[in-house]
Amino acid sequence: MNKIYKTKSGGPPTAADIYQALKSAPSPKKQITMSNNTVNDNRQQFEKELAALINKYSLENTSNTPDFLLAKYLTYCLSVFEATSLGREEWYGKSLSINPQP
């Protein structure tokens, strides 16, 4: 088993484990060829606009969760997917080249 997926208990990671890993792990966006500041600014703007969109359609009501927390969660989901994609490519010995447009 890859060391990335090991937890202190030896079992599958909990939501708290994933949250802590996201907070402490180096961001996969450092692999992107754009400057980190541009990527961070884009992520922050995306999260802000996503929160507004969630609010516009009142999608936060069914879970009684503030729109900005849902937006943060979905942004984390994208980060986890990026990390997973990079891990997959590393596993297969390939290089994942992501070249977002500014």
Secondary structure, 3 states (H helix, E strand, C coil): CCHHHCCCCCCCCCHHHHHHHHHHCCCHHHHCCCCHHHHHHHHHHHHHHHHHHHHHCCCCCCCCCCHHHHHHHHHHHHHHHHHHHHHHHHHCCCCCCCCCCC
